[in-house]
Amino acid sequence: MDIAGSAQRLEVASLTGCTRARTPIGQRCWTSTNAPPPSSRRPGKLKTAVVEGGRRSGLQVTMAQNLYGPRVRMGNWNEDAYLEEELMKDFLEKREQGKLLIQRNRRLKMHLLRPMQLSVSEDGYIHYGDQVMLVNPDHPEREEAGVFLGGDLSLCMTPDEMHAHLSDELQLPCGLSAAQAIAPVGRSTFVVLSVGRDATGQVLRYGQDFCLGITGGFENKMLYLSSDHRTLLKSAKKSWLQEVHLTDELSHLARWQATFLDPQLRLEHEGLPVQANEKILIYHCHTNQALAVHRQLFLRTYFGKEAEVAAHTHLDSHRAEKPKNYWMLVTGNPTDASSTMLGLRRQSAEDAGAVEPAVVRHPQ
C-alpha cells in the first residue's frame, strides 16, 4: 500500500508540473509558480484573497495620491524658476534697448509710412531736386485676362516680408511694387536727381539722363532706382522680365530718361522741359527698356496685395507703347500741402460732374 501510494503521489506531482522530484510522504507538491491540484483548490478563499488584495492596492494608491499637495514641487523646479527669471531679465533688457521684434517692426513701418510733402511746381515743369510721386494712371482693362488691379497705382518701395518682421533696416537690394495708395508717404516719394553735376532747381528736359532716389522716410539714407539685363538667376518674380530694384550704389544702371508719349512728335519734343502731372515714358538708359506696371500680376508684400513692376517695353500693333508704360510725375497741391495735384484733378472732375445744367423754359 505504501509503494502504491507513493507512486500515485509521484504521478500527481508530474501532472501538476511540480519541480521537486522527491516529495516526502504527507507533504503537498506545490511551488510558487504552479497552482495546487484541482481537487485541493478552494474557490471561496481565493476569491476573498483577490478581493482583499484589490482593496489593499486601492488603499495604497489613495494614500499615495494624498501625499502630494499643491505646494509640493516636483521635477527640476529650481532650474525652471531660474530659467524664468533669466528670460524675464532678457526681455526687459531688450525692451529698454528697443531690440524687440515688435519694436523693430513698428520703427520700420513708421519710417515707410511717414507722411511726406511733395514739391509744388510753379511753372508747371519738373525740376531737379523735386520730390514727386511716380503714378501709373488708371486705364481700362484690355488684353489682360483674369483679375485686374484698377485705379491709379503709385510706385512704392517694398522690403522683403520676412526680413521686415525681423529687422528695422532695409535689406538691399530692395524690391518695388505698385500700390493703390496715392497719398505721399516715405515709401512712395521719389527725388529727381541730376547726373554728373549739381543741377538743383534747373528744369528737367526730354532726353536728359536723371536718377530717381528715395529715402524711405529715413534721415541719412538714399536709395536709387536701378535695373539691369535679366538672367536666369535675376528677373522679375511673376513675369520673368527685367527686374527693377533699389540700391545704394549710384552707377550707370541707375540712369533713366523721360520720353514724350506720342511717338510721332517725339523728335520735336527732344530737349523741351518735362511737364508735371502729364503722361510720359521713362526709359532705362542701359537696357533701353521702359518702366512698366503689370496690373494682372500680384505680389504678396509687407503691405498687402500689390502689382508687379518691371522694365519692359510693351508695344501695340502700331508700334506705340501701351498704357502699362505710362507714368506721371505728380507734384504737390499748392492749396493743400498734404494732397497732390492728382487728387485736385479728381476732385475738380467730381465737382464738375455733380453740377447739373440748368433747364431753361420758354413761355408759350
Residue frames as qw, qx, qy, qz and C-alpha x, y, z in Angstrom:
[[0.000, 0.884, 0.468, 0.000, 0.00, 0.00, 0.00],
 [0.294, -0.796, 0.095, 0.521, 2.85, 2.39, 0.75],
 [0.385, -0.146, 0.600, 0.686, 4.52, 1.72, -2.54],
 [0.198, 0.586, 0.684, 0.387, 1.27, 2.25, -4.44],
 [0.128, -0.916, -0.320, 0.204, 0.55, 5.49, -2.55],
 [0.342, -0.631, 0.276, 0.639, 3.98, 6.93, -3.21],
 [0.340, 0.117, 0.686, 0.633, 3.72, 6.07, -6.91],
 [0.093, 0.774, 0.603, 0.167, 0.35, 7.77, -7.07],
 [0.214, -0.889, -0.096, 0.394, 1.72, 10.91, -5.43],
 [0.383, -0.361, 0.489, 0.696, 4.62, 10.98, -7.89],
 [0.268, 0.420, 0.715, 0.491, 2.23, 10.68, -10.81],
 [0.043, -0.901, -0.429, 0.041, 0.11, 13.53, -9.48],
 [0.337, -0.742, 0.137, 0.563, 3.23, 15.66, -8.98],
 [0.375, -0.081, 0.610, 0.694, 4.36, 15.07, -12.54],
 [0.159, 0.640, 0.667, 0.345, 0.94, 16.01, -13.89],
 [0.160, -0.935, -0.275, 0.154, 0.80, 19.27, -11.89],
 [0.483, 0.745, -0.139, 0.438, 4.28, 20.35, -13.01],
 [0.608, -0.783, 0.117, 0.054, 5.98, 20.11, -9.64],
 [0.410, 0.768, -0.471, 0.146, 9.71, 20.80, -9.82],
 [0.388, -0.533, 0.709, -0.251, 10.55, 18.59, -6.88],
 [0.570, 0.222, -0.752, -0.247, 11.35, 15.04, -7.91],
 [0.466, -0.167, -0.826, 0.270, 11.16, 13.62, -4.43],
 [0.388, -0.512, 0.025, -0.766, 8.40, 14.54, -2.05],
 [0.022, -0.109, 0.882, -0.458, 8.11, 13.21, 1.47],
 [0.265, -0.437, -0.834, -0.209, 5.01, 11.36, 2.33],
 [0.231, -0.709, -0.572, 0.342, 2.30, 13.60, 3.72],
 [0.120, -0.560, 0.052, 0.818, 3.51, 16.83, 2.02],
 [0.568, 0.734, 0.345, -0.142, 1.93, 18.58, -0.95],
 [0.594, 0.018, 0.383, 0.707, 3.91, 19.18, -4.09],
 [0.177, 0.939, 0.295, -0.005, 3.30, 22.96, -4.57],
 [0.545, -0.017, 0.070, 0.835, 5.63, 25.61, -5.88],
 [0.008, 0.577, 0.187, -0.795, 5.40, 29.38, -6.23],
 [0.177, 0.312, -0.491, -0.794, 4.91, 29.13, -9.94],
 [0.292, -0.158, -0.873, -0.358, 2.36, 26.31, -10.06],
 [0.579, -0.316, 0.031, -0.751, -1.20, 26.20, -8.88],
 [0.417, -0.182, 0.828, -0.329, -2.41, 23.46, -6.47],
 [0.031, 0.141, 0.940, 0.309, -4.18, 20.43, -7.82],
 [0.360, -0.324, -0.384, -0.786, -7.78, 20.91, -8.85],
 [0.614, -0.437, -0.655, -0.059, -9.01, 18.71, -6.03],
 [0.513, -0.394, -0.441, 0.622, -7.37, 20.86, -3.35],
 [0.089, 0.292, 0.112, 0.946, -8.44, 24.34, -4.61],
 [0.082, -0.601, -0.669, 0.430, -10.77, 26.44, -2.51],
 [0.208, 0.569, 0.401, 0.687, -12.56, 28.96, -4.73],
 [0.312, -0.885, -0.329, -0.109, -14.08, 30.89, -1.87],
 [0.594, -0.650, 0.041, 0.472, -10.83, 31.62, -0.13],
 [0.515, 0.070, 0.373, 0.768, -9.03, 32.52, -3.37],
 [0.063, 0.725, 0.440, 0.526, -11.77, 34.95, -4.31],
 [0.436, -0.873, -0.197, 0.089, -11.63, 36.52, -0.91],
 [0.630, -0.400, 0.177, 0.641, -7.87, 36.92, -1.17],
 [0.375, 0.358, 0.424, 0.742, -8.17, 38.55, -4.56],
 [0.150, -0.853, -0.368, -0.338, -10.80, 40.99, -3.30],
 [0.562, -0.770, -0.061, 0.295, -8.76, 41.76, -0.22],
 [0.609, -0.131, 0.282, 0.730, -5.67, 42.30, -2.38],
 [0.208, 0.598, 0.420, 0.650, -7.58, 44.70, -4.63],
 [0.338, -0.901, -0.253, -0.104, -8.79, 46.67, -1.63],
 [0.650, -0.565, 0.077, 0.503, -5.27, 46.89, -0.26],
 [0.501, 0.136, 0.358, 0.776, -3.82, 48.09, -3.58],
 [0.007, 0.765, 0.404, 0.502, -6.59, 50.70, -3.95],
 [0.499, -0.842, -0.158, 0.132, -5.95, 51.93, -0.45],
 [0.644, -0.323, 0.198, 0.664, -2.25, 52.24, -1.17],
 [0.332, 0.427, 0.410, 0.734, -2.93, 54.25, -4.37],
 [0.214, -0.871, -0.340, -0.282, -5.30, 56.55, -2.49],
 [0.605, -0.714, -0.017, 0.353, -2.71, 57.12, 0.23],
 [0.593, -0.053, 0.303, 0.744, -0.02, 57.81, -2.41],
 [0.164, 0.648, 0.404, 0.625, -2.20, 60.41, -4.11],
 [0.373, -0.891, -0.239, -0.101, -2.89, 62.17, -0.86],
 [0.707, -0.376, -0.014, 0.599, 0.81, 62.54, -0.17],
 [0.352, 0.107, 0.264, 0.891, 1.21, 65.31, -2.84],
 [0.059, 0.792, 0.473, -0.381, -0.47, 68.68, -2.45],
 [0.422, 0.865, 0.172, 0.209, -0.50, 71.91, -4.49],
 [0.185, -0.936, 0.300, 0.012, 2.51, 73.22, -2.54],
 [0.794, -0.271, 0.470, 0.274, 4.72, 70.26, -3.32],
 [0.314, 0.778, -0.396, -0.374, 7.36, 71.00, -6.01],
 [0.893, 0.046, 0.437, 0.098, 8.25, 68.21, -8.36],
 [0.744, 0.558, 0.135, 0.343, 10.91, 67.80, -11.03],
 [0.549, 0.058, -0.052, 0.832, 13.58, 70.41, -11.74],
 [0.095, -0.899, -0.427, -0.036, 11.60, 73.20, -10.09],
 [0.404, -0.726, 0.078, 0.551, 14.66, 75.17, -9.07],
 [0.388, -0.078, 0.545, 0.739, 16.11, 75.15, -12.60],
 [0.128, 0.644, 0.644, 0.393, 12.74, 76.17, -14.07],
 [0.221, -0.904, -0.283, 0.232, 12.46, 79.10, -11.66],
 [0.389, -0.560, 0.289, 0.672, 15.92, 80.37, -12.57],
 [0.335, 0.216, 0.665, 0.631, 15.15, 79.94, -16.29],
 [0.026, 0.825, 0.540, 0.165, 12.01, 82.07, -15.99],
 [0.312, -0.845, -0.042, 0.432, 13.98, 84.77, -14.19],
 [0.414, -0.286, 0.488, 0.713, 16.64, 84.81, -16.91],
 [0.240, 0.485, 0.679, 0.495, 14.00, 85.03, -19.64],
 [0.109, -0.913, -0.388, 0.060, 12.32, 87.95, -17.88],
 [0.381, -0.699, 0.174, 0.580, 15.64, 89.77, -17.46],
 [0.384, 0.001, 0.615, 0.689, 16.47, 89.24, -21.14],
 [0.126, 0.703, 0.632, 0.301, 13.04, 90.52, -22.17],
 [0.208, -0.920, -0.212, 0.255, 13.31, 93.66, -20.02],
 [0.428, -0.500, 0.349, 0.667, 16.81, 94.40, -21.32],
 [0.312, 0.239, 0.665, 0.635, 15.75, 94.08, -24.96],
 [0.011, 0.832, 0.542, 0.120, 12.70, 96.25, -24.33],
 [0.295, -0.837, -0.020, 0.460, 14.82, 99.02, -22.81],
 [0.339, -0.380, 0.521, 0.685, 17.26, 98.88, -25.75],
 [0.557, 0.545, -0.018, -0.626, 14.46, 98.71, -28.35],
 [0.083, 0.379, -0.863, -0.323, 15.56, 95.35, -29.76],
 [0.541, 0.223, 0.753, -0.301, 12.25, 93.51, -29.56],
 [0.273, 0.204, 0.762, 0.550, 10.87, 92.29, -32.88],
 [0.074, 0.798, 0.597, 0.049, 7.64, 94.21, -32.47],
 [0.183, -0.836, -0.002, 0.517, 9.60, 97.41, -31.73],
 [0.293, -0.277, 0.600, 0.691, 11.76, 96.94, -34.85],
 [0.212, 0.468, 0.784, 0.347, 8.65, 96.25, -36.90],
 [0.014, -0.887, -0.417, 0.197, 6.96, 99.43, -35.66],
 [0.242, -0.690, 0.227, 0.643, 10.02, 101.58, -36.38],
 [0.274, -0.022, 0.718, 0.639, 10.32, 100.30, -39.94],
 [0.108, 0.653, 0.718, 0.215, 6.61, 100.82, -40.58],
 [0.135, -0.860, -0.233, 0.434, 6.81, 104.29, -39.05],
 [0.234, -0.486, 0.420, 0.729, 9.59, 105.30, -41.47],
 [0.195, 0.155, 0.794, 0.554, 7.98, 103.81, -44.56],
 [0.043, -0.704, -0.677, -0.212, 4.53, 105.27, -43.84],
 [0.250, -0.504, -0.217, 0.798, 5.74, 108.67, -42.69],
 [0.370, 0.850, 0.372, -0.044, 3.73, 111.45, -44.41],
 [0.500, -0.121, 0.277, 0.812, 5.81, 113.38, -46.93],
 [0.237, 0.813, 0.186, -0.498, 5.31, 116.72, -48.64],
 [0.683, 0.379, 0.427, 0.456, 5.69, 116.91, -52.41],
 [0.252, -0.255, 0.153, 0.921, 7.26, 119.79, -54.26],
 [0.361, 0.765, 0.429, -0.318, 4.95, 122.40, -55.77],
 [0.486, 0.164, 0.459, 0.725, 5.63, 123.30, -59.41],
 [0.080, 0.666, 0.216, -0.709, 5.05, 127.00, -60.01],
 [0.230, 0.503, -0.446, -0.704, 5.78, 126.94, -63.75],
 [0.881, 0.232, 0.094, -0.400, 4.22, 123.52, -64.46],
 [0.684, 0.498, -0.531, 0.050, 7.55, 121.74, -65.14],
 [0.911, -0.368, -0.095, 0.159, 9.67, 119.19, -63.30],
 [0.113, 0.871, -0.420, 0.229, 12.94, 120.45, -61.76],
 [0.659, 0.170, -0.645, 0.347, 15.98, 118.64, -60.39],
 [0.088, 0.125, -0.642, 0.752, 15.59, 118.19, -56.66],
 [0.590, -0.200, -0.063, -0.780, 11.78, 118.00, -56.74],
 [0.245, -0.022, 0.922, -0.298, 10.01, 115.45, -54.61],
 [0.586, 0.139, -0.335, -0.725, 7.43, 113.70, -56.77],
 [0.681, -0.003, 0.689, -0.248, 5.36, 110.55, -56.98],
 [0.153, 0.225, -0.788, -0.553, 5.52, 108.16, -59.93],
 [0.583, 0.249, 0.557, -0.537, 1.92, 107.24, -60.76],
 [0.058, 0.067, 0.858, 0.507, 0.64, 104.88, -63.41],
 [0.444, 0.074, 0.090, -0.889, -2.75, 106.39, -64.39],
 [0.590, 0.196, 0.722, -0.303, -5.86, 104.29, -64.45],
 [0.337, 0.313, -0.580, -0.673, -6.76, 102.72, -67.80],
 [0.862, 0.035, 0.097, -0.497, -9.42, 100.21, -68.89],
 [0.620, -0.238, 0.743, 0.084, -8.71, 96.52, -69.00],
 [0.559, 0.562, -0.365, -0.489, -7.86, 95.35, -72.50],
 [0.712, 0.299, -0.627, -0.106, -5.77, 92.28, -73.24],
 [0.066, -0.334, 0.807, -0.483, -5.22, 91.41, -69.56],
 [0.681, -0.237, -0.601, -0.345, -7.09, 88.28, -68.58],
 [0.580, -0.301, -0.665, 0.361, -8.24, 87.45, -65.08],
 [0.350, -0.817, -0.336, 0.310, -8.14, 89.73, -62.07],
 [0.415, 0.554, 0.076, 0.718, -7.14, 93.31, -62.87],
 [0.383, -0.531, -0.383, 0.652, -5.99, 95.87, -60.30],
 [0.215, 0.766, 0.372, 0.478, -7.70, 99.11, -61.24],
 [0.314, -0.929, -0.124, 0.155, -7.23, 102.69, -60.18],
 [0.285, 0.855, -0.363, 0.236, -4.15, 104.91, -60.11],
 [0.924, -0.256, -0.111, 0.260, -1.08, 102.97, -58.96],
 [0.036, -0.936, 0.336, -0.095, 1.93, 104.64, -57.39],
 [0.735, 0.339, -0.515, 0.283, 5.47, 103.24, -57.47],
 [0.586, -0.727, 0.219, -0.283, 6.49, 102.16, -53.95],
 [0.235, 0.485, -0.817, 0.205, 9.44, 100.52, -52.30],
 [0.893, -0.253, -0.118, -0.353, 8.64, 97.08, -50.91],
 [0.107, -0.573, 0.790, -0.190, 11.01, 95.44, -48.42],
 [0.463, 0.033, -0.880, -0.103, 11.13, 91.69, -48.05],
 [0.653, -0.522, -0.213, -0.505, 8.25, 90.48, -45.90],
 [0.869, -0.306, -0.329, 0.206, 10.22, 88.05, -43.72],
 [0.543, 0.122, -0.241, 0.795, 13.15, 90.42, -43.26],
 [0.162, -0.555, -0.051, -0.814, 10.81, 93.30, -42.39],
 [0.746, -0.567, -0.226, -0.265, 9.48, 91.36, -39.39],
 [0.868, -0.254, -0.188, 0.384, 12.99, 90.69, -38.06],
 [0.506, -0.134, -0.005, 0.852, 14.82, 93.99, -38.55],
 [0.092, 0.873, 0.298, -0.376, 14.24, 97.73, -38.68],
 [0.121, -0.576, 0.474, 0.655, 16.75, 98.20, -41.50],
 [0.744, 0.541, -0.039, -0.390, 16.14, 97.85, -45.23],
 [0.746, -0.146, 0.582, 0.290, 17.63, 94.85, -46.96],
 [0.316, 0.740, -0.324, -0.498, 19.48, 95.73, -50.17],
 [0.106, -0.123, -0.357, -0.920, 18.65, 95.41, -52.96],
 [0.316, 0.304, 0.617, -0.653, 15.08, 96.40, -52.06],
 [0.235, 0.373, 0.822, 0.361, 12.11, 95.46, -54.21],
 [0.208, 0.142, -0.054, -0.966, 9.45, 97.64, -55.83],
 [0.126, 0.451, 0.882, 0.062, 5.74, 97.34, -56.43],
 [0.149, -0.282, -0.267, -0.910, 2.72, 99.42, -57.46],
 [0.064, -0.377, -0.797, 0.468, 0.13, 100.21, -54.79],
 [0.007, -0.707, -0.589, -0.391, -3.27, 101.86, -54.97],
 [0.351, -0.766, -0.282, 0.458, -2.37, 104.38, -52.26],
 [0.428, 0.673, 0.174, 0.578, -1.88, 107.84, -53.76],
 [0.372, -0.928, -0.002, -0.018, -1.03, 109.67, -50.52],
 [0.475, 0.670, -0.456, 0.342, 2.61, 110.83, -50.41],
 [0.801, -0.583, 0.138, -0.022, 4.44, 108.72, -47.82],
 [0.318, -0.717, 0.578, 0.225, 8.02, 107.68, -47.27],
 [0.604, -0.048, 0.762, 0.228, 7.84, 104.58, -49.44],
 [0.517, 0.619, 0.555, 0.204, 6.30, 106.35, -52.46],
 [0.075, 0.981, -0.019, -0.178, 8.07, 109.75, -52.59],
 [0.810, 0.142, 0.184, 0.539, 10.99, 109.97, -55.04],
 [0.147, -0.836, 0.121, 0.515, 13.54, 112.73, -55.63],
 [0.726, 0.660, 0.078, 0.175, 14.63, 113.75, -59.16],
 [0.552, -0.653, 0.291, 0.430, 18.45, 113.84, -59.14],
 [0.474, 0.812, -0.290, -0.179, 20.91, 115.08, -61.74],
 [0.955, 0.009, 0.114, 0.275, 23.80, 113.04, -63.13],
 [0.698, 0.298, 0.002, 0.652, 27.40, 114.19, -63.03],
 [0.175, 0.267, -0.139, 0.938, 26.78, 117.72, -61.79],
 [0.022, -0.465, -0.660, 0.589, 24.67, 119.62, -59.34],
 [0.059, -0.259, -0.470, -0.842, 21.69, 120.99, -61.27],
 [0.098, -0.512, -0.765, 0.379, 19.26, 121.51, -58.40],
 [0.150, 0.648, 0.256, -0.701, 16.50, 123.87, -59.44],
 [0.145, 0.343, -0.566, -0.735, 17.02, 123.51, -63.17],
 [0.778, 0.235, 0.075, -0.577, 14.31, 122.17, -65.46],
 [0.559, -0.099, 0.810, 0.146, 14.33, 118.50, -66.43],
 [0.464, 0.517, -0.320, -0.644, 14.19, 118.06, -70.21],
 [0.947, 0.217, 0.168, -0.165, 13.26, 115.21, -72.54],
 [0.800, 0.495, -0.258, 0.221, 16.30, 113.10, -73.46],
 [0.012, 0.707, -0.551, 0.443, 18.38, 114.09, -70.41],
 [0.640, -0.073, -0.737, 0.205, 19.72, 111.44, -68.06],
 [0.370, -0.569, 0.292, -0.674, 18.47, 111.64, -64.49],
 [0.318, 0.003, -0.909, 0.269, 18.23, 109.45, -61.40],
 [0.597, -0.534, -0.243, -0.546, 15.34, 108.68, -59.13],
 [0.279, 0.191, -0.767, 0.545, 16.22, 108.48, -55.44],
 [0.632, -0.567, -0.336, -0.409, 14.14, 107.62, -52.42],
 [0.029, -0.502, 0.636, -0.585, 14.82, 107.95, -48.71],
 [0.549, -0.250, -0.795, -0.062, 12.06, 105.67, -47.47],
 [0.515, -0.788, -0.216, -0.260, 11.33, 108.02, -44.58],
 [0.781, -0.341, -0.132, 0.507, 14.87, 107.71, -43.16],
 [0.123, -0.941, 0.042, 0.312, 17.04, 110.73, -42.47],
 [0.061, -0.738, 0.582, 0.337, 20.51, 109.88, -43.81],
 [0.539, 0.018, 0.818, 0.197, 19.77, 107.27, -46.45],
 [0.486, 0.574, -0.181, -0.634, 19.30, 107.46, -50.21],
 [0.609, 0.062, 0.773, 0.166, 18.42, 104.55, -52.49],
 [0.222, 0.464, -0.411, -0.753, 18.41, 104.73, -56.28],
 [0.830, 0.346, 0.285, -0.332, 16.06, 103.17, -58.82],
 [0.047, -0.541, 0.762, 0.352, 18.18, 100.69, -60.81],
 [0.906, 0.259, 0.221, -0.253, 17.81, 97.88, -63.31],
 [0.123, -0.528, 0.768, 0.341, 19.92, 95.50, -65.37],
 [0.574, 0.201, -0.645, -0.463, 19.56, 92.81, -68.02],
 [0.858, -0.250, 0.221, -0.391, 17.65, 89.76, -66.87],
 [0.205, 0.425, -0.882, -0.009, 19.44, 86.48, -66.26],
 [0.629, -0.190, -0.735, -0.166, 18.45, 83.00, -65.17],
 [0.479, -0.304, -0.643, 0.514, 19.05, 83.96, -61.56],
 [0.069, -0.395, -0.252, 0.881, 17.86, 87.56, -61.63],
 [0.108, -0.310, -0.599, -0.730, 14.49, 88.54, -63.08],
 [0.469, -0.268, 0.095, -0.836, 11.03, 89.69, -62.08],
 [0.342, -0.112, 0.854, -0.375, 9.16, 87.35, -59.73],
 [0.631, 0.389, 0.550, -0.385, 5.98, 86.86, -61.77],
 [0.645, 0.721, 0.002, -0.254, 6.59, 87.88, -65.38],
 [0.831, -0.132, 0.314, 0.439, 10.27, 86.80, -65.54],
 [0.447, 0.816, 0.090, 0.355, 11.10, 90.06, -67.30],
 [0.445, 0.410, -0.332, 0.724, 13.77, 92.60, -66.45],
 [0.506, -0.600, -0.536, 0.311, 13.85, 93.30, -62.74],
 [0.045, 0.733, -0.060, 0.676, 13.67, 96.77, -61.16],
 [0.692, -0.474, -0.439, 0.322, 15.04, 97.32, -57.66],
 [0.139, -0.958, 0.114, -0.224, 16.50, 99.90, -55.27],
 [0.843, -0.048, -0.203, 0.496, 20.17, 100.00, -54.35],
 [0.335, -0.885, -0.015, 0.324, 22.52, 102.36, -52.55],
 [0.553, -0.205, 0.445, 0.674, 25.08, 102.31, -55.40],
 [0.365, 0.820, 0.073, -0.434, 24.90, 105.21, -57.83],
 [0.443, -0.214, 0.696, 0.523, 26.10, 103.85, -61.20],
 [0.218, 0.173, -0.531, -0.800, 25.16, 103.78, -64.88],
 [0.176, -0.295, -0.929, -0.135, 22.47, 101.21, -64.01],
 [0.069, -0.609, -0.604, 0.509, 20.52, 103.94, -62.17],
 [0.028, 0.299, -0.215, -0.929, 20.13, 106.33, -65.14],
 [0.348, 0.567, 0.745, -0.048, 16.75, 106.99, -66.75],
 [0.052, -0.028, 0.328, 0.943, 15.35, 109.24, -69.49],
 [0.387, 0.522, 0.516, -0.558, 11.96, 110.89, -69.94],
 [0.152, 0.073, 0.726, 0.666, 10.37, 110.38, -73.37],
 [0.428, 0.137, -0.004, -0.893, 7.38, 112.13, -74.90],
 [0.620, 0.142, 0.696, -0.334, 4.26, 110.00, -75.10],
 [0.725, 0.620, 0.142, -0.264, 3.32, 110.45, -78.78],
 [0.731, -0.152, 0.455, 0.485, 5.87, 108.63, -80.99],
 [0.492, 0.663, 0.364, 0.431, 5.11, 110.91, -83.97],
 [0.017, -0.941, 0.034, -0.335, 6.02, 114.05, -82.00],
 [0.830, -0.476, -0.032, 0.290, 8.85, 112.53, -80.01],
 [0.649, 0.161, 0.088, 0.738, 11.69, 114.09, -82.02],
 [0.036, 0.729, 0.168, 0.663, 10.10, 117.54, -81.92],
 [0.570, -0.785, -0.042, -0.239, 9.91, 117.47, -78.12],
 [0.844, -0.055, -0.215, 0.489, 13.53, 116.38, -77.67],
 [0.400, 0.139, -0.209, 0.881, 15.18, 118.90, -75.33],
 [0.313, -0.573, -0.175, -0.737, 11.94, 120.55, -74.21],
 [0.223, -0.309, 0.654, -0.654, 11.01, 120.75, -70.49],
 [0.284, -0.232, -0.929, -0.039, 9.15, 117.82, -68.96],
 [0.420, -0.448, -0.094, -0.784, 5.67, 118.86, -67.86],
 [0.129, -0.101, 0.830, -0.534, 4.45, 117.92, -64.42],
 [0.511, 0.251, 0.630, -0.527, 1.36, 115.76, -63.91],
 [0.664, 0.507, -0.238, -0.496, 1.32, 114.67, -67.57],
 [0.961, 0.016, 0.274, 0.015, 1.74, 111.21, -69.08],
 [0.214, 0.773, -0.578, -0.149, 5.31, 110.39, -70.12],
 [0.969, 0.082, -0.223, 0.068, 7.51, 107.36, -70.72],
 [0.367, -0.792, 0.488, -0.030, 10.51, 106.51, -68.53],
 [0.889, 0.360, -0.276, 0.057, 13.23, 104.52, -70.31],
 [0.753, -0.547, 0.253, 0.265, 16.22, 102.83, -68.76],
 [0.243, 0.850, -0.388, -0.260, 19.40, 104.15, -70.40],
 [0.250, -0.474, 0.834, 0.134, 21.48, 100.97, -70.14],
 [0.372, 0.141, 0.915, 0.066, 18.91, 98.45, -71.40],
 [0.237, 0.046, -0.387, -0.890, 16.53, 100.76, -73.35],
 [0.270, -0.412, -0.864, -0.105, 13.51, 99.22, -71.63],
 [0.267, -0.505, -0.058, -0.819, 10.57, 101.25, -70.37],
 [0.118, -0.052, 0.769, -0.626, 9.30, 101.15, -66.82],
 [0.511, -0.201, -0.598, -0.583, 6.05, 99.14, -66.73],
 [0.445, -0.147, 0.620, -0.629, 3.32, 98.00, -64.33],
 [0.344, -0.074, -0.883, -0.309, 1.70, 94.58, -64.64],
 [0.483, -0.230, 0.248, -0.807, -1.73, 95.05, -63.10],
 [0.886, -0.052, -0.273, -0.372, -2.72, 91.42, -63.63],
 [0.732, 0.100, -0.573, 0.354, 0.28, 90.06, -61.69],
 [0.496, -0.799, 0.019, -0.340, 0.03, 90.42, -57.92],
 [0.472, 0.322, -0.652, 0.499, 2.72, 90.31, -55.28],
 [0.660, -0.656, -0.367, 0.007, 2.25, 89.43, -51.63],
 [0.332, 0.548, -0.310, 0.702, 4.09, 92.25, -49.91],
 [0.280, -0.131, -0.642, 0.702, 4.56, 93.54, -46.40],
 [0.235, 0.181, 0.201, -0.933, 1.66, 95.96, -47.01],
 [0.666, 0.363, 0.478, -0.442, -0.74, 93.57, -48.72],
 [0.677, 0.354, 0.576, 0.290, -1.54, 92.69, -52.33],
 [0.085, 0.796, -0.172, -0.574, 0.18, 94.94, -54.87],
 [0.804, 0.590, 0.054, -0.047, 1.05, 94.85, -58.58],
 [0.793, -0.166, 0.253, 0.529, 4.40, 93.89, -60.07],
 [0.189, 0.934, -0.160, -0.258, 6.77, 96.49, -61.54],
 [0.801, -0.040, 0.408, 0.437, 9.32, 95.59, -64.21],
 [0.040, 0.666, -0.339, -0.663, 11.34, 97.15, -67.02],
 [0.415, 0.188, 0.815, 0.358, 9.88, 96.10, -70.37],
 [0.235, 0.288, -0.205, -0.906, 8.52, 97.99, -73.37],
 [0.419, 0.390, 0.813, -0.102, 5.03, 96.80, -74.29],
 [0.114, 0.259, -0.397, -0.873, 4.14, 97.79, -77.87],
 [0.640, 0.414, 0.484, -0.429, 0.82, 97.55, -79.66],
 [0.713, 0.406, 0.508, 0.261, 0.14, 96.87, -83.34],
 [0.320, 0.925, 0.070, 0.193, 1.08, 100.47, -84.23],
 [0.690, 0.189, -0.294, 0.634, 4.48, 100.20, -82.54],
 [0.171, -0.663, 0.154, -0.713, 3.36, 102.55, -79.78],
 [0.130, 0.133, -0.824, 0.535, 3.77, 101.97, -76.07],
 [0.442, -0.509, -0.702, -0.230, 0.83, 100.55, -74.17],
 [0.382, -0.781, 0.001, -0.495, -0.72, 102.13, -71.05],
 [0.882, -0.367, -0.181, 0.233, 1.40, 99.79, -68.94],
 [0.643, 0.074, -0.053, 0.760, 4.34, 102.09, -69.66],
 [0.020, -0.769, -0.164, -0.618, 2.56, 105.38, -68.93],
 [0.528, -0.369, -0.473, 0.601, 3.79, 107.37, -65.94],
 [0.047, -0.886, -0.165, -0.431, 3.06, 110.72, -64.37],
 [0.448, 0.050, -0.450, 0.771, 5.44, 112.76, -62.22],
 [0.323, -0.783, -0.475, -0.240, 2.89, 114.03, -59.71],
 [0.243, 0.307, -0.348, 0.852, 3.68, 117.16, -57.71],
 [0.130, -0.370, -0.712, 0.582, 2.09, 118.71, -54.63],
 [0.009, -0.787, -0.553, -0.274, -1.08, 120.71, -54.38],
 [0.248, 0.340, -0.190, 0.887, -0.33, 124.41, -53.79],
 [0.461, -0.528, -0.070, -0.710, -3.55, 124.90, -51.83],
 [0.857, -0.440, 0.140, -0.229, -3.13, 121.82, -49.59],
 [0.062, 0.686, -0.725, 0.015, 0.35, 120.58, -48.68],
 [0.527, -0.186, 0.804, -0.203, -0.90, 117.12, -47.67],
 [0.761, 0.453, 0.436, -0.161, -2.53, 116.34, -51.06],
 [0.444, -0.136, 0.592, 0.659, -1.33, 116.07, -54.65],
 [0.289, 0.332, -0.281, -0.853, -2.29, 117.57, -57.97],
 [0.245, -0.080, -0.907, -0.333, -3.75, 114.22, -58.95],
 [0.093, -0.477, -0.799, 0.355, -6.22, 114.42, -56.09],
 [0.123, 0.488, 0.118, -0.856, -7.04, 118.02, -57.02],
 [0.273, 0.158, -0.627, -0.712, -7.85, 117.00, -60.60],
 [0.224, -0.268, -0.934, -0.074, -10.04, 114.17, -59.40],
 [0.022, -0.523, -0.598, 0.608, -11.91, 116.45, -57.03],
 [0.191, 0.401, -0.167, -0.880, -12.42, 119.01, -59.79],
 [0.276, -0.001, -0.808, -0.521, -13.78, 116.32, -62.11],
 [0.166, -0.408, -0.877, 0.191, -16.19, 115.12, -59.44],
 [0.055, 0.528, 0.342, -0.775, -17.40, 118.64, -58.77],
 [0.237, 0.282, -0.435, -0.821, -17.91, 119.26, -62.48],
 [0.272, -0.146, -0.898, -0.313, -19.89, 116.04, -62.82],
 [0.099, -0.446, -0.774, 0.438, -22.07, 116.88, -59.83],
 [0.171, 0.416, 0.078, -0.890, -23.22, 120.21, -61.31],
 [0.418, 0.475, 0.765, 0.117, -26.37, 119.73, -63.38],
 [0.127, 0.148, 0.340, 0.920, -27.11, 122.04, -66.26],
 [0.268, 0.353, 0.443, -0.779, -29.97, 124.43, -65.67],
 [0.253, 0.448, 0.806, 0.292, -33.17, 123.83, -67.62],
 [0.089, 0.227, -0.028, -0.969, -34.46, 126.93, -69.39],
 [0.252, 0.536, 0.805, -0.025, -38.19, 127.04, -70.06],
 [0.013, 0.046, 0.289, 0.956, -39.53, 129.39, -72.66],
 [0.401, 0.351, 0.502, -0.682, -43.01, 130.80, -72.23],
 [0.307, 0.330, 0.818, 0.359, -45.54, 129.56, -74.69]]
